[in-house]
Amino acid sequence: MHIPVLFNESIEALSIKKDGTYVDGTLGGAGHACEIARHLGPDGTLIGFDLDSNAIARAKEKLTPSAIRSGGSGQMCKVILVQENFRNLDKVLEEHDIQEVEGIFLDLGWSSFQIADASRGLSFQEDGPLKMTLKDNPGEDDVTAYDIVNSWDEKTIADTIYTYGDERASRRIAKAIVDWRRKKPIITTFDLVSVIESVMPRKPWMKTNPATKTFQALRIATNDEYGALGETLEKGFERLKQSGRFAIISFHSGEDRIVKNFFRDKAHADLATLITKKPITPSEAELAVNPRARSSKLRILEKI
Ligand SMILES: C[S@@+](CC[C@H](N)C(=O)[O-])C[C@H]1O[C@@H](n2cnc3c(N)ncnc32)[C@H](O)[C@@H]1O
């Protein structure tokens, strides 16, 4: 199960108009998406994105008139679901002849369904193929974590682990990866954990696993997460109506910095108003039921 994070705060942040058009770029378990749909009337539109076909299937199942309008009474808003990267927002809006939208919501990162699925190769705690793609069914042209560790050069791997994982041992880990793959390919998550532990042995007093930062960096790099976010902020802002809102939940400092700087620049240029000077974080009550919410931060921007 995936418990939506900062649920009421996100819905309030969007200040939903009944007949508006809203983008949920990250359907996941469709928790936020269903609530957005509940706030929309029959003239409203919800456009949902996810790269993961399982998320699209879940959203299709949950976004039904009977589930959204309790008891099956009343009409539901129009729903458009696309298995696409949210960075292609402009293309999708054009395909549906939509010029502008009232709100764009992003709840970045991974759903609990994805993290729990060992076949996605996201976790160092489970053995699985080194995939790490947001797409559950990556094609030949999609980069996987396997491609990165088995074919990128040592310096690029070190820079990636340092930049996206903030890992100070990045050079040692990159060298160990390249030394290992000279003998045999690094195929599974546990292979990669063994490589990392060969230069950073696990000690009983360590609070976090030595593989934590490298795995985070590889997930970000595999999916060009920061590139996609930056592109979406630019394209999305263009498509926001006057008084339209961005509401974005991030989970680590790198992505939060991108959102914070973009919002600040638009506010300084008098193009938008910062609704949140400081990000909204989860209450103690939320953390008690959903520890996954711990590092979440919600930022809101309104276009002028
Ligand atoms: C944290 S979950 C969203 C949870 C959702 N708000 C809910 O209520 O269940 C993030 C989802 O966004 C998707 N995602 C992340 N980055 C994406 C991108 N660039 N394009 C499309 N989907 C993306 C992931 O596949 C995942 O399903």
The ligand as an ORCA input file, in Angstrom:
! r2SCAN-3c Opt
* xyz 0 1
  C       5.668      9.214     -4.663
  S       4.817      8.452     -5.990
  C       3.328      9.384     -6.108
  C       2.264      8.962     -5.138
  C       0.905      9.571     -5.391
  N       0.878     10.989     -5.168
  C      -0.171      8.895     -4.562
  O      -1.013      9.590     -3.984
  O      -0.207      7.666     -4.501
  C       5.690      9.019     -7.389
  C       5.226      8.432     -8.700
  O       5.703      9.311     -9.717
  C       6.193      8.583    -10.804
  N       7.217      9.415    -11.439
  C       8.355      9.892    -10.890
  N       9.030     10.636    -11.774
  C       8.291     10.656    -12.927
  C       8.457     11.269    -14.204
  N       9.533     11.996    -14.487
  N       7.479     11.122    -15.121
  C       6.369     10.374    -14.833
  N       6.172      9.743    -13.651
  C       7.120      9.887    -12.706
  C       6.729      7.301    -10.191
  O       6.711      6.261    -11.149
  C       5.755      7.063     -9.036
  O       4.706      6.215     -9.414
*
